[in-house]
Amino acid sequence: MELAGVNWALTVTGFLLWTSSAFAAPMECHFDSRALCEFEGRHYSLGESWMDNACMQCTCLHPVGVGCCETVHRPVDFPAWCEIRVEPVTCKVTLVQTADTRLPCSPGEDINDPSHGSLQLQQQLEG
């Protein structure tokens, strides 16, 4: 493939990945030049997209491969006693208690957990 062809393919790849994720900003993206434009037995054409079971939105970039971007917004500021859960079908993100994942994590305003990001920042600013 000529250099101009490679540049064109990279430009198209970036544009398609950027425009294909309009309903959620991608958090992490990857490109697989050997991947086929196929998911769950269905074949996709250039520019067509699908959502896989890991909440990744993939776009067919045939003949150069497949590009996929994560669509889940993961919280970054929560107590250490909580963990993130992502439901595979709905891609819904929830915070649950690490000790009992059936219970939601609701840290509230009166949190005194020193491992909590906001509290750490507040303590650093005050001290």
N, C-alpha and C positions, 0 to 999 in steps of 0.2 A: 504494500500500500504506500502510495506517495505521501510525502510530508503534508501536502495540501489536503489530501484525503483524511489523514489522521487528525489534522486541525479541525476540519469540518465535522468529523465524527465526535470529537471532544466538545465542540461547541453545541452540537445537537444534543449530546448527552446531558450537558449542564442545563440547557434550556428545558428539556423534557422533564428532568428531575425537579427543577424549580417550579414549573407550571403544573406538574401532575399532583402536587401536594397542596392544593389550594385550601382544603378544609382543615389542615393542621400543619403548622410549621415543622419541617423535619428536624429531628434532633441529631441523628447520625445517619450517614449515607454510605453505601458501598457500591462498587461496580464489579461485575463478574463478566469478563470477556468470553468465557467458555460456557456460560449459562444459556439454556434454551428458553425461548419465550413460551413457556408452558407451565401451567399450574393446575393441579387437580384434574388432569386429563384434557384440559382445554388449551388450544394453541392460540397465541396472541400475535397480532401484526404490529409493525412499526408504529410506535406512539401509543398503543393501547396499554392500559394499566390494570392492575389487580391488587387486592389486599391479601396478604398471606396470613397464616395462622399465628404469626408472631407480631402482628400489627405493623408489618412493614408494607409500605406501598411500593410496588415494583412497576417499572415501565419497560416495555420491550423496545430495545434499541437495535433490532436486527438490521444488519448482519454483525454488528459489533458487540452484542451481548445484552445484559440486563442490568439496570440500575435500580436499587432499592433504597428507600429512606424510611426511618422510623417515624411514626406519626404520633407517638405518645408523648405528652408533656409530663415529665417526671418531676415531682416536687424535690427541692434541694434543701429546704430549711424545715426540719422536723426533728423531734426528740429521738435520742438513741433507742428508746424503748418502743419505737414504732418501725414498721417496715412498709415498703411499697408493694402493692399487689396489682397486677394488670390482668384483667379478664381477657382470655384469648379470643373470644368471639366478638365481644362488644368493644374491646380495647379500653374499657373503663378503668381508670386509675383510682385506687382507694388506699388510704393509710390505715393499717391495722396494727393492733398491739402485737409485739413479737411474742410475748408470753402466751397469748391466746388469740390466734389469727381470726377467730370468729367475731372478736370485738373490735369496733372501730377505734381509731386513735384520735382523740380530741384533746389536744394539749391545752387549749384555752388560753386566757390572758394571764393567769396567775402561775405560769410555769416557772419552776425553780430548778429545772434540770440543767446542770452546768454543761452538759454535752450538747444542749440545744443551740443551734447556730446564732439565733438572734440574741440570746442571753450572753453568749460568749462575746459577740461583737459589742454589746452594750457594756459589759464588764471591761473590755479592752479600752473603750472610749472613755470610761469613767476613771480608769486606773492608770 
